[in-house]
Amino acid sequence: MSETSANAVDYAATFDEVHAAEREWLARRRQAAGMPPVHDDAVGVAFSGGGIRSATFNLGVLQALEAGGLLPRVDYLSSVSGGGYVASCYSWLRSRVAPVPPGGVFTVAVPDSGGSVLDWLRGHGKYLVSQRGFSIWTLIASILASTFVNVLVLGPPLLAAVYALTLDWLPLAWPAWLSLPGGHVPSGNHGFLLLLLAGAFSLAAFPLVAIAFAFVSGVPRLARIDRIDRLRVLMGSMIIAGIALIAVGLIPIAETLGEMVEHLFATRYAEAIGHHMAYLTPILGGIASMLLDRRKGDNNGGRLTTIGLSLVVYGLLVLANHLAVHEAWLPSPLFFGFLALSVVLAVVSSLNRVSIHAYYRARLSGAFLPNVDAGPVIEPGEFRLDQLGPGHGAPLHLINTTLNTTSSDNEKLRSREGTSFFFSPVYTGSTTTGFRRIDRYAGGAMALSNAFTISGAAIDPDMVATRARSVSFLMALLNVRLGYWATNPKFGDRRPPPLPWWWIFITREMLGIGLDEKRHHVHLSDGGGFENLGIYELIRRRVRFLIVTDAGADPSTTLGDLGRAIERVRVDFGADIDIDADRLYRQRDMALMQQPYALGTIRYADGSAGRILYIKPTLCAGLTADIYAYWRANPAFPDEPTSEQFFAEPQFEAYRALGQQIVGKLIGATPPPGVAEWFEAIAEMQAKS
């Protein structure tokens, strides 16, 4: 049963009601922890994204804070992506273990494992394949299965649509001059011909619109800025649409490429090769372009990869046409059976559960939510967020994700391509969608494992790194995605109609449409797509003391995640963060002479102030010999790439121990009586350095 306040409204259009409900939750949390009520002294801890590297480093941070007696004083625990792995582990353990043993929750025994929670986590560093019976082949098989099912759902309607374009149903003929040497003039294919004519018309009409643009711009009574801008947008759209429609309309001509090969090369293999040349040429050309881009490295900016993926997508469309024209089974009962199966799956099955997101969630919950011997048996993967009640005395957990807004009508949201969307034991939502009580959202079934898996969905179409249309199209087609289609909190009290949502969701991802904050379903992915440190929602709540660990990959010490977070909170909340983190950049080449922290101030828009402690995984003096040994063997440590998600024990221990020892040194041999006193001691230490 939820412990959300009975006074909390089901749906809150503004954050004020959410904040009031959270303050009531925190008051009960503090009472359970034996602390005075919250006034202006709220404490927040933020764990950044960074995959398993962030999870292991922040495990050590949690252990140090716990050993120093500071964790009971933390009110908010905000996490992003990999930081959420271990933050969710801590929230789960605190909900299941009472009282906390003297050595901390990570010393609790895991039944039938022969060790503690720490031992369990250490043994699951390769979390994607660490469970018994799992291997890299299990992962590969799961990816291929999700791709196969997605193609099974999308393939039949796509082939049916292409088949409809090949039919002869208009009194039109293709012009003879369009044929390739040795190739025949296409007959029928009137759907493609109409697309070709529409593209030609779009380009042919461009000069007329350009003349109208010049006329409107020259007449003062007509030359309104909004009217001129609409004409500019129209001209750009006409060029894009014209090129795209012509390219698709010419697919029947591209199909005769094989006939040209047979005409030009009179060999016994020409016919066999030519039969498949039409679609193999763009596909192989696209692959060659991507390989060439990889060989050139970063100097080409990925342009050849984008071109290559565009060619691959075009080759797949030509292949669909090839199947529609040359395969007799397409209009057969067998094909209509597949089409019926596609419709049933699109309506009944869940894209979220079939995609690799479901595998990712299962592996994360299996690795980071160990079933400890406490209370009634609960399936960790189904443990609900609203079960994280304040009576355990643990921090209120904020799990940060990104709501995709690439096609929003709001210019600010569209330019950012995403906005903050959080899950918590009290409410879930964003400023753009409003907020709904977590026990009334998604039928009251939002699981902790689902929330922190969404927060770590780093591979997804239509993100900043994958926004090229050909990239997103191909990723959606092959179901290479970790993102999640969630109910919009604004419509959380309404059951969606029984529509083929699978088709709808994938089409939105392929074409980049319907990705905004106003639909019944919104698309959520990695919280780092908006802000990777996890401090955005803590600044919104005006915490007095903020501890943030930046464990994202940053081998050049650019401090990019910190910079973006500072910019976002200034623009959205009028909060200014003043922190001399640039000294970490200046010290980046001073091995063992660096200071892995910086203390700064926060000035809120309402005139109140706070302090921020920024901690970064950094080699420094006074660490144990095993950390230095690992560093000498692996010079990229502690900034090994986030793509490395398979941590063996030495790697796991190096990052965990680094986090524990950095924070342990900041706390000192004598734990401070409170967070305020701890920050004062750090300020004195920083002034002397």
Legacy VTK file of the C-alpha trace (Angstrom):
# vtk DataFile Version 3.0
C-alpha trace
ASCII
DATASET POLYDATA
POINTS 689 float
0.000 0.000 0.000
1.313 3.428 -0.938
2.571 5.772 1.748
1.911 8.862 -0.379
0.083 11.552 1.577
-3.692 11.191 1.573
-3.858 14.938 0.833
-1.848 14.565 -2.383
-3.924 15.092 -5.495
-3.948 12.383 -8.148
-2.757 14.791 -10.843
-0.782 17.973 -10.243
-0.463 20.434 -13.093
2.333 22.333 -11.346
5.303 21.327 -9.232
4.133 23.179 -6.107
1.726 20.400 -5.123
4.413 17.798 -5.794
6.911 19.650 -3.615
4.406 19.930 -0.771
3.722 16.175 -0.875
7.455 15.466 -0.928
8.042 17.717 2.085
5.431 15.735 4.002
7.123 12.485 2.912
10.508 13.847 4.032
9.092 14.843 7.410
8.061 11.243 8.016
11.428 10.039 6.696
13.292 12.245 9.132
11.095 11.139 11.991
11.883 7.499 11.153
15.596 8.375 11.017
15.433 10.167 14.376
16.122 13.614 12.932
14.355 16.999 13.290
11.872 18.072 10.560
13.066 19.669 7.333
13.301 23.464 7.368
15.801 24.950 4.969
18.428 22.254 5.472
17.451 19.574 2.926
20.381 17.422 1.788
20.604 15.901 -1.681
23.030 13.383 -3.177
23.256 12.989 -6.957
24.836 10.073 -8.819
25.633 10.718 -12.467
25.344 8.511 -15.502
28.289 6.469 -16.683
27.134 2.851 -16.874
28.709 0.215 -14.662
31.691 2.522 -14.042
29.413 5.034 -12.310
27.586 2.265 -10.445
30.781 0.815 -8.945
32.358 4.177 -8.109
29.166 5.330 -6.403
28.905 2.042 -4.518
32.132 3.061 -2.823
30.739 6.568 -2.231
27.657 5.094 -0.537
29.815 2.866 1.644
31.937 5.827 2.748
28.909 8.021 3.503
27.329 5.146 5.410
30.490 4.491 7.418
30.776 8.207 8.194
27.228 8.338 9.570
26.087 10.849 6.929
23.624 8.765 4.917
20.784 9.052 7.493
20.999 12.820 6.978
20.461 12.595 3.209
16.900 13.550 2.205
17.058 13.114 -1.558
18.976 10.556 -3.616
18.893 11.596 -7.281
20.281 9.252 -9.935
20.850 9.100 -13.675
21.538 6.034 -15.800
24.436 3.980 -14.353
24.330 5.908 -11.099
20.789 4.618 -10.746
21.952 0.994 -10.722
23.530 1.285 -7.289
21.175 4.003 -6.024
18.249 1.666 -6.733
20.140 -1.160 -5.058
20.482 0.983 -1.939
16.795 2.017 -1.993
15.774 -1.626 -2.425
17.973 -2.806 0.448
16.751 -0.085 2.803
13.159 -1.116 2.085
13.961 -4.752 2.933
16.512 -4.530 5.742
15.614 -3.135 9.157
17.412 -2.208 11.229
20.529 -1.382 9.218
23.397 -3.562 10.538
26.494 -1.858 12.003
28.533 -2.589 8.874
25.920 -1.092 6.536
23.310 -2.561 4.199
25.915 -3.886 1.782
27.139 -6.331 4.406
23.758 -8.086 4.587
23.911 -11.747 3.536
22.324 -12.898 0.278
20.784 -16.347 0.859
22.251 -19.266 -1.103
25.032 -17.072 -2.508
27.671 -17.717 0.126
28.350 -14.031 0.657
27.100 -10.507 1.300
25.400 -8.005 -0.969
28.819 -6.527 -1.715
30.063 -9.950 -2.789
26.960 -10.342 -4.936
27.510 -6.997 -6.683
31.191 -7.734 -7.168
30.296 -11.043 -8.829
27.768 -9.338 -11.122
30.057 -6.708 -12.651
29.339 -8.283 -16.026
25.671 -7.741 -15.308
24.448 -8.293 -18.880
25.597 -11.918 -18.843
26.456 -12.622 -15.198
23.403 -14.698 -14.220
23.758 -18.464 -14.304
23.171 -19.867 -17.788
23.708 -16.502 -19.474
26.559 -15.709 -21.840
27.380 -13.323 -24.639
25.419 -15.670 -26.898
22.340 -15.198 -24.720
22.672 -11.452 -25.240
23.167 -11.854 -28.988
20.215 -14.245 -29.217
17.988 -11.791 -27.326
18.961 -8.931 -29.647
18.330 -11.070 -32.739
14.985 -12.248 -31.341
13.774 -8.700 -30.739
14.889 -7.730 -34.249
13.185 -10.772 -35.790
9.862 -10.117 -34.052
9.990 -6.427 -34.969
10.617 -7.256 -38.634
7.809 -9.828 -38.450
5.429 -7.134 -37.198
6.589 -4.405 -39.590
7.532 -6.472 -42.640
4.100 -7.650 -43.899
2.410 -4.198 -43.826
5.504 -2.621 -45.388
5.545 -5.208 -48.166
1.780 -4.796 -48.633
2.221 -1.026 -48.996
5.044 -1.473 -51.516
2.968 -4.064 -53.407
0.124 -1.527 -53.651
2.562 0.958 -55.221
3.442 -1.574 -57.962
-0.150 -2.054 -59.179
-1.452 -0.861 -62.563
-4.534 1.237 -61.778
-4.200 4.544 -63.656
-4.188 5.479 -67.362
-0.570 6.612 -67.120
2.661 5.416 -68.675
6.273 5.834 -67.688
8.300 8.034 -70.090
10.698 6.030 -72.241
13.632 8.337 -71.523
13.683 7.230 -67.870
14.903 3.717 -68.718
18.471 2.623 -68.062
20.626 1.290 -70.953
19.457 -2.234 -71.624
16.623 -1.905 -69.110
12.930 -1.970 -69.907
10.540 0.922 -69.315
8.520 0.072 -66.187
4.860 -0.702 -66.663
2.269 -0.260 -63.959
3.925 0.845 -60.714
1.521 3.747 -60.699
1.985 4.405 -57.005
5.707 4.921 -57.560
4.973 7.038 -60.617
2.706 9.309 -58.591
5.421 9.690 -55.961
7.895 10.555 -58.726
5.517 13.140 -60.217
4.819 14.600 -56.758
8.559 14.993 -56.142
9.087 16.577 -59.560
6.170 18.935 -58.930
7.614 19.923 -55.541
10.938 20.881 -57.131
9.268 22.497 -60.169
7.073 24.640 -57.929
10.077 25.845 -55.950
10.861 28.762 -58.356
7.234 29.908 -58.140
7.343 29.943 -54.351
10.719 31.729 -54.505
9.136 34.434 -56.690
6.233 34.717 -54.244
8.780 34.992 -51.427
10.549 37.845 -53.217
7.221 39.595 -53.925
5.990 39.288 -50.317
9.357 40.447 -48.969
9.287 43.529 -51.194
5.784 44.766 -50.361
5.776 46.490 -46.938
2.146 45.651 -46.199
2.805 41.951 -46.828
6.334 41.674 -45.452
5.444 40.359 -41.995
8.244 38.382 -40.391
6.047 35.372 -39.574
4.743 35.218 -43.172
8.269 35.416 -44.589
9.467 32.723 -42.179
6.635 30.408 -43.220
7.684 30.815 -46.842
11.304 30.028 -45.940
10.223 26.847 -44.122
7.997 25.904 -47.060
10.852 26.279 -49.549
13.126 24.094 -47.457
10.417 21.462 -47.071
9.781 21.479 -50.829
13.414 20.654 -51.568
13.587 17.876 -48.984
10.239 16.392 -50.018
11.084 16.659 -53.701
14.386 14.808 -53.374
12.925 12.120 -51.090
9.825 11.512 -53.260
11.873 11.323 -56.446
14.313 8.880 -54.853
11.473 6.575 -53.742
9.574 7.048 -57.003
12.614 5.914 -58.991
12.757 2.527 -57.258
11.181 0.744 -60.316
13.950 2.268 -62.441
16.572 1.148 -59.911
15.065 -2.350 -60.215
16.242 -2.464 -63.846
19.866 -1.963 -62.775
20.346 -5.714 -63.083
19.132 -5.634 -66.688
21.737 -2.974 -67.446
24.415 -5.235 -65.954
23.239 -8.112 -68.148
23.286 -5.786 -71.169
26.783 -4.469 -70.513
28.448 -7.707 -69.354
27.626 -10.757 -71.449
28.788 -13.453 -69.029
26.988 -16.482 -67.722
26.989 -14.938 -64.240
25.595 -11.565 -65.339
21.971 -12.653 -65.056
22.437 -14.165 -61.595
24.302 -11.104 -60.364
21.993 -8.651 -62.065
18.898 -10.195 -60.480
20.050 -8.916 -57.070
22.118 -5.921 -58.148
19.355 -3.357 -57.632
19.235 -3.662 -53.839
22.749 -4.987 -53.219
24.392 -1.952 -54.813
23.067 0.651 -52.336
23.353 -1.719 -49.357
26.968 -2.677 -50.086
27.772 0.915 -51.028
26.369 2.096 -47.730
28.409 -0.452 -45.777
31.561 0.592 -47.670
30.844 4.237 -46.856
30.526 3.454 -43.136
33.746 1.428 -43.148
35.563 4.276 -44.892
34.280 6.712 -42.293
35.527 4.421 -39.529
38.932 4.293 -41.171
39.142 8.085 -41.359
38.313 8.376 -37.669
36.963 11.615 -36.245
38.188 13.815 -39.084
35.053 13.310 -41.167
32.499 14.099 -38.475
30.464 10.968 -39.244
29.120 12.296 -42.538
30.084 9.192 -44.498
28.337 7.023 -41.911
25.140 9.055 -42.296
25.367 8.772 -46.081
26.079 5.055 -45.784
23.084 4.436 -43.547
20.890 6.394 -45.954
22.045 4.112 -48.772
21.336 1.027 -46.651
17.804 2.255 -45.915
17.252 2.929 -49.623
18.578 -0.534 -50.467
16.083 -2.090 -48.054
13.229 -0.227 -49.762
14.448 -1.498 -53.146
14.603 -5.003 -51.652
10.984 -4.654 -50.492
10.009 -3.704 -54.034
12.028 -6.629 -55.386
10.101 -9.033 -53.163
6.771 -7.444 -54.096
7.478 -7.743 -57.828
9.375 -11.008 -58.149
7.987 -13.213 -55.385
4.709 -14.898 -56.313
3.861 -15.682 -52.688
3.163 -12.028 -51.851
-0.514 -12.048 -52.986
-0.930 -15.609 -51.693
-2.854 -16.818 -48.594
0.485 -17.440 -46.863
1.361 -13.774 -47.025
-2.081 -12.709 -45.836
-1.606 -15.075 -42.912
1.617 -13.241 -42.011
-0.197 -9.923 -42.417
-2.939 -11.070 -40.035
-0.297 -12.210 -37.541
1.353 -8.800 -37.837
-1.921 -7.045 -37.034
-2.575 -9.275 -34.015
0.944 -8.758 -32.636
0.780 -5.000 -33.229
-2.441 -4.761 -31.192
-1.825 -7.378 -28.483
1.941 -7.463 -27.890
3.985 -4.828 -26.058
6.892 -3.253 -27.888
8.405 -2.391 -24.500
8.456 -6.047 -23.443
9.741 -7.500 -26.707
12.510 -4.978 -27.335
15.933 -5.366 -25.758
14.707 -2.989 -23.011
13.063 -5.990 -21.341
16.320 -7.997 -21.401
18.211 -4.989 -20.030
15.666 -4.581 -17.222
15.782 -8.262 -16.259
19.569 -8.313 -16.124
19.793 -5.072 -14.133
17.214 -6.188 -11.576
18.903 -9.584 -11.278
22.295 -7.972 -10.669
21.428 -4.959 -8.517
18.311 -6.031 -6.613
19.499 -9.164 -4.781
16.839 -10.970 -2.775
18.020 -10.579 0.813
16.653 -12.698 3.646
14.152 -10.242 5.116
10.367 -10.272 5.315
8.037 -11.943 2.826
9.522 -13.095 -0.466
9.161 -10.411 -3.149
10.180 -10.652 -6.763
12.734 -7.796 -6.987
11.931 -7.005 -10.607
8.263 -6.376 -9.699
8.926 -4.295 -6.569
6.894 -1.101 -6.990
8.208 2.414 -6.551
5.400 3.350 -4.170
6.664 0.616 -1.829
9.695 2.799 -1.071
7.983 4.389 1.900
9.346 7.037 4.292
9.034 4.698 7.275
12.385 3.087 6.400
14.240 6.380 6.918
15.959 6.155 3.533
16.262 9.132 1.151
13.483 9.959 -1.297
14.788 8.471 -4.538
14.475 10.562 -7.724
15.123 8.548 -10.898
15.792 10.861 -13.834
14.925 10.135 -17.456
14.592 12.194 -20.637
11.246 12.804 -22.328
11.867 13.044 -26.080
10.613 16.364 -27.491
12.203 16.398 -30.942
8.881 17.141 -32.662
7.369 19.408 -29.991
5.541 22.604 -30.939
7.455 24.349 -28.160
10.610 25.840 -29.679
12.640 25.532 -26.471
11.736 21.863 -26.015
12.291 21.084 -29.681
15.746 22.687 -29.731
16.758 20.795 -26.580
15.350 17.540 -28.018
14.318 16.461 -24.535
13.185 17.528 -21.095
13.469 16.180 -17.551
10.998 13.455 -16.557
11.438 11.860 -13.127
10.067 8.887 -11.210
9.856 8.899 -7.411
7.972 7.099 -4.625
5.601 10.100 -4.496
4.958 11.480 -7.989
6.130 10.993 -11.555
6.160 13.366 -14.480
7.668 16.565 -15.841
6.872 20.248 -16.071
5.537 19.732 -19.591
3.196 16.817 -18.799
2.251 17.573 -15.219
2.700 15.036 -12.432
0.665 12.029 -11.304
0.795 10.169 -8.010
2.988 7.140 -8.457
0.397 4.786 -6.939
-2.148 6.009 -9.505
0.223 5.947 -12.466
0.316 3.001 -14.895
-2.273 1.207 -12.804
-0.066 1.601 -9.740
2.380 -0.907 -11.188
5.488 1.183 -11.979
8.362 -0.975 -10.785
11.643 0.300 -9.400
13.487 -1.912 -11.906
11.538 -0.433 -14.812
12.240 3.148 -13.735
16.003 2.814 -13.352
16.243 0.758 -16.544
14.531 3.567 -18.472
16.959 6.011 -16.870
19.822 3.964 -18.351
18.378 3.588 -21.870
21.456 5.030 -23.555
20.906 3.402 -26.978
17.787 4.683 -28.689
16.568 6.278 -31.939
16.003 10.041 -32.122
18.471 10.943 -29.379
21.090 13.651 -29.880
23.684 11.083 -31.001
21.246 9.237 -33.308
19.115 12.098 -34.636
20.120 11.588 -38.304
16.922 10.301 -39.882
18.582 7.336 -41.592
20.170 6.286 -38.275
16.898 6.476 -36.354
14.966 4.779 -39.171
17.320 1.811 -39.258
17.559 1.525 -35.458
13.754 1.487 -35.151
13.385 -0.991 -38.009
15.861 -3.397 -36.407
14.511 -2.720 -32.893
17.916 -1.527 -31.689
16.471 0.474 -28.830
16.398 0.589 -25.050
13.849 3.387 -24.689
10.355 3.059 -23.310
6.905 4.228 -24.387
5.202 5.397 -21.192
1.766 6.764 -20.416
1.655 10.542 -20.291
0.879 11.496 -16.644
-1.703 13.959 -17.943
-3.714 11.048 -19.367
-2.804 8.518 -16.696
-6.453 8.109 -15.686
-7.551 7.048 -19.173
-7.189 3.653 -20.769
-5.729 3.910 -24.291
-7.926 2.579 -27.112
-7.034 -0.858 -28.586
-4.928 0.377 -31.493
-1.912 -1.227 -33.191
0.406 0.668 -30.862
3.458 -1.277 -32.014
3.086 0.127 -35.525
2.324 3.585 -34.166
5.320 3.720 -31.824
7.840 2.378 -34.328
6.541 4.690 -37.077
6.995 7.667 -34.772
10.566 6.611 -34.072
11.354 5.884 -37.726
10.013 9.179 -39.050
10.670 11.366 -36.015
7.020 12.373 -35.608
4.781 12.366 -32.543
7.780 12.674 -30.224
6.474 15.367 -27.907
4.893 16.021 -24.543
1.227 16.156 -25.639
0.503 12.596 -26.788
-1.190 9.869 -24.780
2.164 8.052 -24.787
5.523 9.780 -24.367
8.925 8.373 -25.233
11.428 8.113 -22.376
15.119 7.264 -22.531
18.447 7.820 -20.737
18.329 10.706 -18.265
21.755 11.793 -19.474
20.140 12.927 -22.715
18.923 15.975 -20.803
21.225 16.321 -17.778
23.722 13.659 -16.792
24.629 14.628 -13.212
21.195 14.336 -11.618
21.315 17.778 -9.973
18.548 19.378 -12.088
15.685 18.028 -9.983
17.574 18.726 -6.739
18.066 22.373 -7.714
14.345 22.539 -8.520
13.755 21.453 -4.893
16.218 24.075 -3.582
18.272 21.712 -1.424
20.620 23.417 1.029
23.460 20.913 0.666
24.157 19.073 -2.580
26.724 16.311 -3.039
27.230 15.249 -6.647
29.557 12.652 -8.145
30.463 13.055 -11.805
31.390 9.549 -12.980
30.678 10.005 -16.692
33.471 9.247 -19.147
35.576 12.398 -19.395
39.166 11.465 -20.266
40.023 15.041 -21.320
38.461 16.563 -18.184
36.215 18.846 -20.218
33.643 18.894 -17.375
30.970 18.974 -20.076
28.264 17.386 -17.924
28.840 19.921 -15.158
28.760 22.777 -17.648
25.468 21.650 -19.157
23.893 21.148 -15.733
24.902 24.663 -14.643
23.465 26.128 -17.838
20.185 24.208 -17.555
19.451 25.168 -13.922
20.308 28.818 -14.600
17.965 28.997 -17.591
15.083 27.012 -16.058
15.241 27.933 -12.357
17.291 31.135 -12.206
19.792 29.343 -9.952
23.484 30.224 -10.231
26.153 27.682 -9.311
29.560 29.190 -8.501
32.203 26.472 -8.334
35.912 26.471 -9.182
35.864 23.105 -10.904
38.240 24.381 -13.587
41.140 23.592 -11.296
40.356 19.921 -11.925
40.979 20.677 -15.614
44.216 22.487 -14.853
45.428 19.554 -12.713
44.493 16.830 -15.202
48.125 16.059 -16.126
49.385 16.139 -12.522
49.205 12.439 -11.728
48.708 11.792 -8.002
48.779 15.532 -7.262
45.137 16.177 -8.124
42.283 17.012 -5.768
39.177 15.024 -6.754
36.650 17.531 -5.421
35.520 21.150 -5.561
33.228 23.023 -3.177
30.966 25.766 -4.478
27.854 27.791 -3.727
24.322 27.852 -5.127
22.292 31.059 -5.314
18.600 30.350 -5.794
16.133 32.668 -7.493
14.217 33.246 -4.229
17.344 34.660 -2.569
18.213 31.544 -0.563
21.611 29.905 -0.844
23.082 26.441 -0.805
26.404 24.685 -1.134
27.520 22.076 -3.639
30.279 19.481 -3.272
31.421 18.181 -6.660
33.360 14.896 -6.643
35.043 13.350 -9.682
36.782 9.956 -10.021
40.380 11.108 -10.081
43.712 9.586 -9.180
45.197 11.335 -6.191
47.721 10.746 -3.451
47.095 8.460 -0.504
45.155 5.686 -2.243
45.849 1.994 -1.673
48.393 0.120 -3.777
45.857 -2.033 -5.626
44.268 1.063 -7.214
47.647 2.278 -8.487
48.472 -1.221 -9.743
45.264 -1.353 -11.751
45.952 2.143 -13.122
49.458 1.211 -14.273
48.066 -1.830 -16.080
45.127 0.171 -17.486
46.239 3.776 -18.149
42.699 4.862 -19.170
41.524 4.342 -15.567
39.439 5.977 -14.102
37.940 7.154 -17.407
37.619 3.913 -19.322
34.875 4.210 -21.966
31.227 3.821 -21.001
30.869 1.251 -23.780
32.854 -1.083 -21.483
30.006 -2.699 -19.516
31.661 -5.971 -18.527
33.614 -5.413 -15.304
35.729 -8.259 -13.971
36.569 -8.259 -10.267
39.842 -6.223 -10.437
38.181 -3.491 -12.492
35.107 -3.464 -10.262
37.209 -3.202 -7.117
39.411 -0.431 -8.517
36.432 1.856 -9.136
34.597 0.903 -5.930
37.660 1.414 -3.773
38.420 4.723 -5.520
34.972 6.089 -4.642
35.161 4.786 -1.086
38.641 6.159 -0.439
38.069 9.599 -2.010
34.951 10.228 0.083
36.481 8.532 3.108
39.400 10.995 2.961
36.982 13.921 2.696
35.103 12.713 5.797
38.275 12.086 7.781
39.074 9.845 10.693
36.506 11.541 12.917
33.083 11.634 11.263
31.472 15.108 11.426
28.298 15.602 13.481
26.344 16.742 10.440
26.462 17.705 6.769
26.804 21.447 7.497
29.862 20.819 9.688
31.295 18.479 7.059
30.998 21.131 4.354
32.699 23.683 6.630
35.607 21.293 7.184
35.942 20.737 3.430
35.857 24.512 2.839
38.778 24.932 5.232
40.650 22.091 3.536
40.043 23.637 0.093
41.211 27.072 1.267
44.530 25.585 2.414
45.188 23.690 -0.823
LINES 1 690
689 0 1 2 3 4 5 6 7 8 9 10 11 12 13 14 15 16 17 18 19 20 21 22 23 24 25 26 27 28 29 30 31 32 33 34 35 36 37 38 39 40 41 42 43 44 45 46 47 48 49 50 51 52 53 54 55 56 57 58 59 60 61 62 63 64 65 66 67 68 69 70 71 72 73 74 75 76 77 78 79 80 81 82 83 84 85 86 87 88 89 90 91 92 93 94 95 96 97 98 99 100 101 102 103 104 105 106 107 108 109 110 111 112 113 114 115 116 117 118 119 120 121 122 123 124 125 126 127 128 129 130 131 132 133 134 135 136 137 138 139 140 141 142 143 144 145 146 147 148 149 150 151 152 153 154 155 156 157 158 159 160 161 162 163 164 165 166 167 168 169 170 171 172 173 174 175 176 177 178 179 180 181 182 183 184 185 186 187 188 189 190 191 192 193 194 195 196 197 198 199 200 201 202 203 204 205 206 207 208 209 210 211 212 213 214 215 216 217 218 219 220 221 222 223 224 225 226 227 228 229 230 231 232 233 234 235 236 237 238 239 240 241 242 243 244 245 246 247 248 249 250 251 252 253 254 255 256 257 258 259 260 261 262 263 264 265 266 267 268 269 270 271 272 273 274 275 276 277 278 279 280 281 282 283 284 285 286 287 288 289 290 291 292 293 294 295 296 297 298 299 300 301 302 303 304 305 306 307 308 309 310 311 312 313 314 315 316 317 318 319 320 321 322 323 324 325 326 327 328 329 330 331 332 333 334 335 336 337 338 339 340 341 342 343 344 345 346 347 348 349 350 351 352 353 354 355 356 357 358 359 360 361 362 363 364 365 366 367 368 369 370 371 372 373 374 375 376 377 378 379 380 381 382 383 384 385 386 387 388 389 390 391 392 393 394 395 396 397 398 399 400 401 402 403 404 405 406 407 408 409 410 411 412 413 414 415 416 417 418 419 420 421 422 423 424 425 426 427 428 429 430 431 432 433 434 435 436 437 438 439 440 441 442 443 444 445 446 447 448 449 450 451 452 453 454 455 456 457 458 459 460 461 462 463 464 465 466 467 468 469 470 471 472 473 474 475 476 477 478 479 480 481 482 483 484 485 486 487 488 489 490 491 492 493 494 495 496 497 498 499 500 501 502 503 504 505 506 507 508 509 510 511 512 513 514 515 516 517 518 519 520 521 522 523 524 525 526 527 528 529 530 531 532 533 534 535 536 537 538 539 540 541 542 543 544 545 546 547 548 549 550 551 552 553 554 555 556 557 558 559 560 561 562 563 564 565 566 567 568 569 570 571 572 573 574 575 576 577 578 579 580 581 582 583 584 585 586 587 588 589 590 591 592 593 594 595 596 597 598 599 600 601 602 603 604 605 606 607 608 609 610 611 612 613 614 615 616 617 618 619 620 621 622 623 624 625 626 627 628 629 630 631 632 633 634 635 636 637 638 639 640 641 642 643 644 645 646 647 648 649 650 651 652 653 654 655 656 657 658 659 660 661 662 663 664 665 666 667 668 669 670 671 672 673 674 675 676 677 678 679 680 681 682 683 684 685 686 687 688
